[in-house]
Amino acid sequence: MEFRQLRYFLAVAEHLHFTVAAERLGIAQPPLSQQIIKLEREIGTKLFIRHPRRVELTEAGMIFRERAQRVLDDANDALEHVKMAARGESGNLSIGFAGSTVFHPTVARLLRRFREEYPGVKIRTEESNSVALLGKLADAQVDCAMVRLPLDCGEMKVTPLVQEKMIAVLPSGHALGRRRNIDLKQLAADPFILYPRAINPELHDAIISACRTAGFSPRIEMESPQISSGVNMAAAGFGVAIIPESIAQFRAEGVTYQVISNKDLGTAIALVTRPRDKSVTVNNFTELVRQFHRR
């Protein structure tokens, strides 16, 4: 039994006329009749009662019409799902996020656009630090990861998304709190709040290096578990913190944010994927990141 025979049968069952059904199918009437006869022989029973000017379904034909339609619908549904998967329009996508990256509005816009363009893809998210996410990506625990640069990503593929400035977080009442711009060297006497080096060694070292370039070695008073948690620790009076600019959009009591004039201190958000990843869904997401980066 072939799908073609099922389509032929359903066309005749709909129009109850071989000639009309043949015209709708775009074939000659004799081959259509031959295929129906072949189908009836294969099933072992008549599906139609032939009359001079029309046909009608037998009881077996009525039952077969319902089942044949279901078979064709299921086949078409399966075919469409396969095509969607081949285009990356269905399936799953797990994305890891370094904690501080979720604060940037571009990341939210990126995810919104991806959901609009690929509504059939189920997204799972996971938050961790950049170094841990590289390990999860290598172990296939996530499909891709949004990390904060600078970061040694090894052989992973890095697709930049957005550049970002670093700013200073000062506790309320700080002598520099009313200045819009400050130089790092003006913080030389302050205790610093810095996240552990293990979270992102390269960015951690970049902050230390920028301070040394400014003429001092920072005195680290407290380590924050994440980059973003430095804001709350500064509000508690433990010292000053250096954070990405996007985190400042969430206003916190007890702190002020100051632009750092030093040009050698910056960061970026990038998508990291496995090299030569053949997932169409991952490639679609990566291409969208490229489009946002070019804006």
ABEGO torsion letter per residue (X at the ends): XBAAAAAAAAAAAAAGBAAAAAAAAGBBAAAAAAAAAAAAAAAGBBABBBBAABBBBBAAAAAAAAAAAAAAAAAAAAAAAAAAAAAGABEBBBBBBBAAAAABAAAAAAAAAAAAABAABBBBBBBBBAAAAAAAAAAGABABBBBBOBBBAEABBBBBABBBBBBBBBBBGBAAAABABBBAAAAAABBBBBBBAAABAAAAAAAAAAAAAAGBBBBBABBBABAAAAAAAAAAGAEBBBBBAAAAABBBBGBBBBBBABAABBBBBBBBBBBGBABAAAAAAAAAAAAAAAX
